[in-house]
Amino acid sequence: MSDTDEVRHEVGAWLVAEWTPDRPRAEFLAAVVGAGWAAPRWPPQWFGRGLSDELGHVVEQEFRRVGAPGSGQDRHNLYAAT
């Protein structure tokens, strides 16, 4: 299994366990941050996963696939870079 497949499987399993469209948004986003998926390219000590840019895109794709918010903060929000 490639790194891409492993990350896709891991984030997919996490989303199955954690995401439902009716879950309160703030509660879900707190879980996303706690799991390191909000900023997957950041190091773990900064609430990330330490993933490469390529694998960070895989995480974002999986979030988009199920319609879940929260991933990609390390690329899409200026506040995440400060």
N, C-alpha and C positions, 0 to 999 in steps of 0.2 A: 504494500500500500504506500502511495506517495505521501509526502508532507501535505500536499493539497487535499488529497482524499482524507487524510487523518483529521485535518482542521475542519474540513467540511462535515465530516461525521461528528466530531466533537461539538461544534457549534450547533449543528442540526439537532443532536440529542438534547443539548441544553435548551434550545428553543422549544422543543416538544414538551419538555418538563416544565418550562417557566412561562411561555407566552400563550396568552389567550387574548383576543381583542377586547374582552370585557374586563380584563384585569386593570385596576387603577393605574393610570399612566405613571404617576410619581413612584408608586411601589415597584413597578416593572423597571423603570429607569434606574432606581437605586440598585436593583438586582443586577442590571447590565453593568453598572460601574463596579459593583462588588466582585463580579465574575471576570472583570478585565476586558469585556467585549466592547465597552464604549470607546476606548482608545487602544485598540489591539496592537498598535505598533510601539507603544510606550513600554518601558521596562516594568516588570511586575511591582517594583517598589513605588511606582507612580500610578498604580491601578491599571496597568496594561498587561499585555501578554508577551511582549518582546518579539512580536512577529515581524517578518519582512513585509515590505510594501505589497508584494504579490499575495502573501497569505492574508494580509489585512483586507485586501480586495475580496478574497474568498469569504471572509467573515461578513463583510458588507453585502455581498451577493446573497448569502443565506438569510440575513435579516430582511432584505428586500423581498426575497422569494416568499416569505410568510407574512409580509406586511408589518413587521415589528419595527418600532422606532428604537433609536439609541446608539447604533453602531456608527463608526466613522467620525466620531467627535474630534479625533486627532487630525482629520483632514478638512472638516467642514465648518468648524467654529473657531474663531479667533481666540476666544477666551481659553480654549483648551491648550493653546500654545504659549500662554503666559504663565 
